[in-house]
Amino acid sequence: MEKLRVGVIGCGSIAQHRHLPEYKANLNVELVAVCDSNEERAKEVAEKFGAEVYTSFEELLKNAEVDAVSVCTPNYLHAPISIAALNAGVHVLCEKPMATSTEEAEAMIAAAEASGKKLMIGHNQRFVPSHQRARKLIASGEIGKIYSFRTAFGHGGPEGWSVDGKESWFFQKDKAFVGAMGDLGVHKTDLLRYVLGEEIVEVGSFVETSAKDFADVDDNAVCVLKTESGIIGTLAASWAYVSKEDNSTIIYGEKAILRLEDDPTNSLVVQYANGEVVNYQLGKIQSNDAGGQRTSHVIDHFVDAVLQNQEPPVPGEEGMKSLEVILAALESNETKQIVRVRER
């Protein structure tokens, strides 16, 4: 099989810890180029991974002869760079959130359709074994009717692992557009849509900047969500969990409660109404903490989709639906009203 020639645009933490090592480990990939506006960082990463150096994504797309790129830049650049790459005939794996507006997301999807190239969004929670098992249990009817849920994603904040610390773009509204809700909350909206097999249709939220006095984006958010069948639950996204990271989800059903990533040993615990408890040890969830999941599986799925000419498991349309829940949450916080998620 011919190798996929890949470039990585943006050489920050997510590129250095996920995209670059996972491409390097994939036998069907040749990592040929990296790009970062910080030339010193780009050179350092290029040397480590044996790739060409670029400080302009336009130059990379023009000269590097890549088949595909990962877009690992600040959020406000996701759409323009992805669209430029797709228009250049290059497949795109874009980090989340895919864009800063529905209009940008639609433009990305349109560019992928027009070019005939793949567009995948890096929502890795779909590939966590406990989440996949929960989805199957719910779809099979084993849990019965789902009544409610609560999900949380929180840690101490990007300053702990971003290459730029407190100076990171994560905390700057003009570059990030949204804070913990875009960094963590969008992961959980995507997870809920995936696990429950339903769309979220209404959102109410409180979104605050209360923990980071150096940030002008949200660092704490709590949302109430309602799905199309009437399941209601809460989502919390936070950069203020100063001890252990929390990436847990609990789903309350007619016949059982599912506890996902809520127990240190068992990644899925099923507590049946009759008192029976089934524990699943399915491996660790991806985490910035030591001992977390070693691969996100995102890169491998993207590479397979391109080489086998198949639909990516998280195409642009899916990324946009998850983004739109976040956009509705921001609107709810502004208007102090329940907001209906845009229907498609």
CORZI-V754700 format. One record per backbone hydrogen bond with DSSP energy under -0.5 kcal/mol. NH is the residue of the N-H (numbers start at 1). CO is the residue of the C=O. E is the energy in kcal/mol with one decimal. If there is no record, write none. Layout:
BEGIN
<<NH;CO;E> <NH;CO;E>>
END
This chain:
BEGIN
<<4;28;-3.2> <5;3;-0.5> <6;4;-0.6> <6;30;-2.5> <7;68;-2.2> <8;33;-2.2> <9;7;-0.5> <9;70;-3.0> <10;8;-0.7> <10;35;-3.5> <16;12;-2.5> <17;13;-2.9> <18;14;-1.6> <19;14;-1.7> <20;15;-2.9> <22;18;-2.1> <23;19;-2.6> <24;20;-2.5> <25;21;-1.7> <26;22;-0.6> <26;23;-1.0> <27;25;-0.6> <29;26;-1.7> <30;4;-3.1> <31;29;-0.5> <32;6;-2.4> <32;30;-0.9> <33;6;-1.3> <34;52;-2.4> <35;8;-2.2> <36;54;-1.8> <39;37;-1.0> <42;38;-2.5> <43;39;-2.7> <44;40;-2.2> <45;41;-2.5> <46;42;-2.6> <47;43;-2.3> <48;44;-1.7> <49;45;-2.2> <50;46;-1.1> <51;46;-2.1> <52;32;-3.0> <54;34;-1.6> <60;56;-2.0> <61;57;-2.6> <62;58;-1.8> <63;59;-2.8> <64;60;-2.5> <67;5;-3.0> <68;5;-1.8> <69;91;-2.3> <70;7;-1.9> <71;93;-2.8> <72;9;-3.3> <72;70;-0.8> <76;175;-2.4> <77;74;-2.0> <78;75;-1.4> <79;75;-0.5> <81;77;-2.1> <82;78;-2.2> <83;79;-2.9> <84;80;-2.0> <85;81;-2.4> <86;82;-2.7> <87;83;-2.7> <88;84;-1.1> <89;86;-1.8> <90;85;-2.2> <91;67;-2.5> <92;118;-2.9> <93;69;-2.5> <94;92;-0.5> <94;120;-3.0> <95;71;-2.2> <105;101;-2.0> <106;102;-2.8> <107;103;-2.0> <108;104;-2.1> <109;105;-2.3> <110;106;-2.5> <111;107;-2.1> <112;108;-2.0> <113;109;-2.3> <114;110;-2.6> <115;111;-2.0> <116;112;-1.7> <117;112;-1.0> <120;92;-2.5> <121;314;-2.6> <122;94;-2.6> <123;121;-2.3> <124;122;-1.3> <126;123;-0.8> <127;124;-1.8> <128;125;-1.2> <131;128;-0.7> <132;128;-2.1> <133;129;-2.4> <134;130;-2.1> <135;131;-2.1> <136;132;-1.7> <137;133;-2.4> <138;134;-2.4> <139;135;-2.6> <140;136;-2.1> <141;137;-0.5> <141;138;-1.1> <142;137;-1.2> <143;137;-0.8> <144;141;-0.9> <147;252;-2.7> <148;252;-1.7> <149;232;-0.9> <150;250;-2.2> <151;234;-2.4> <152;248;-2.7> <153;236;-2.1> <154;246;-2.6> <155;238;-1.7> <160;157;-1.7> <161;158;-1.6> <162;158;-3.7> <165;162;-1.4> <167;164;-2.0> <168;165;-1.7> <171;168;-1.5> <172;169;-2.0> <173;171;-0.6> <175;172;-1.5> <176;172;-3.3> <177;173;-1.9> <178;176;-2.0> <180;218;-2.3> <182;179;-0.9> <183;179;-2.6> <184;180;-2.9> <185;180;-2.1> <186;181;-1.5> <187;184;-0.5> <188;184;-1.4> <189;185;-2.1> <190;186;-1.9> <191;187;-2.2> <192;188;-2.7> <193;189;-2.1> <194;190;-2.1> <195;191;-3.3> <196;192;-2.5> <197;193;-1.1> <198;193;-0.5> <201;226;-2.9> <202;226;-1.7> <203;339;-2.5> <204;224;-2.2> <206;222;-2.3> <208;220;-3.3> <210;208;-0.6> <213;211;-0.6> <215;212;-1.5> <216;171;-2.2> <219;208;-2.6> <220;208;-2.0> <221;237;-2.1> <222;206;-2.3> <223;235;-3.0> <224;204;-3.2> <225;223;-0.5> <225;233;-2.9> <226;202;-2.0> <227;231;-2.5> <228;199;-1.9> <230;227;-1.4> <232;147;-1.5> <233;225;-1.9> <234;149;-1.6> <235;223;-2.3> <236;151;-2.2> <237;221;-2.4> <238;153;-2.1> <239;219;-3.0> <241;155;-1.7> <242;240;-1.2> <246;154;-2.5> <249;260;-2.2> <250;150;-2.8> <251;258;-2.5> <252;148;-2.7> <253;251;-0.7> <253;256;-2.2> <254;145;-2.3> <255;143;-2.8> <256;143;-0.8> <257;271;-2.3> <258;251;-2.8> <259;257;-0.5> <259;269;-2.8> <260;249;-3.3> <260;258;-0.6> <261;259;-0.5> <261;267;-3.1> <263;266;-0.7> <267;265;-0.6> <267;280;-0.8> <268;280;-1.7> <269;259;-2.2> <270;278;-2.9> <271;257;-2.8> <271;269;-0.6> <272;270;-0.7> <272;276;-3.0> <273;255;-2.5> <275;272;-1.9> <278;270;-2.6> <280;268;-3.0> <282;280;-0.8> <292;289;-1.3> <293;285;-1.6> <301;297;-2.1> <302;298;-2.3> <303;299;-2.8> <304;300;-2.3> <305;301;-2.3> <306;302;-2.1> <307;303;-2.8> <308;304;-2.5> <309;306;-0.9> <310;305;-2.4> <315;312;-0.6> <316;119;-0.8> <318;315;-0.7> <319;315;-1.9> <320;316;-2.4> <321;317;-1.9> <322;318;-1.9> <323;319;-2.1> <324;320;-2.4> <325;321;-0.9> <326;322;-1.1> <327;323;-2.3> <328;324;-2.0> <329;325;-1.9> <330;326;-2.3> <331;327;-2.0> <332;328;-2.5> <333;329;-2.2> <334;330;-1.8> <335;331;-2.8> <336;332;-2.1> <337;332;-0.8> <339;203;-3.2> <341;201;-2.6>>
END
